[in-house]
Amino acid sequence: MQTAGVAAAYDRWAPVYDLVFGKVFTIGRRQAVIAAEEAGRRILEVGVGTGISLPQYKRETQIVGTDISDSMLDVARKRVREGNLSNVEDLLVMDAEAMSFADNAFDVVVAQYVVSAVPNPEKAMDEFLRVVRPGGEIIVATRVGAESGLRATIEKTLMPITSKLGWRTEFPFAFYADWADKHPDVTLIERRSLPPLGHFSLVRFKKQEG
């Protein structure tokens, strides 16, 4: 997967994304928003896409959204205007693996169904860690692939197709556990199963203070 290819894939998805994926991920998006609001007020949503989750945030929050696809963000900008979402400070075209924000700039980083779609997931997670403040949280709603068995074989077989559509099917939870283990200042504090079929998870990490 290459960044340009991912951007092109989601440019194509932009007109129909909400119709195709809106209801499927409703519960996961809502749980991610609730967890984010509990963790802090200044929130960065990476891969904000069409902004489908933006109306769910309380107006007391301060939201910045980024996405690799300007076409997706065009839909999000329209949603912000029509919904008068004054708590959305900015929507920016930005690569999740190389963000322009200062270190420790946000209380919370939220990434909904993003990490398994970027070319280099570890780089993206490292960037989330860089821009979240000590004591803040990284909240990830994510596809979780099977570790073994028939489902794992099927997911691996489908990878050449799904990567062209903009995401991975083969993406085990071990990636997140291993990433956290590499960072002494990170604690994996929760993994919560999400629908559909428990093939997705809400994963929360805390950046330690001091």
Secondary structure, DSSP 8 states (H G I E B T S, - for coil): --HHHHHHHHHHHTTTHHHHHTTTTHHHHHHHHHHHHHH-SEEEEET-TT-TTGGGS-TTSEEEEEES-HHHHHHHHHHHHHHT-TTEEEEEE--TTS--S-TT-EEEEEEES-GGGSS-HHHHHHHHHHHEEEEEEEEEEEE-B-SSHHHHHHHHHHHHHHHHHT--S--BTHHHHHHHHT-TTEEEEEEEEESSTT-EEEEEEEE---
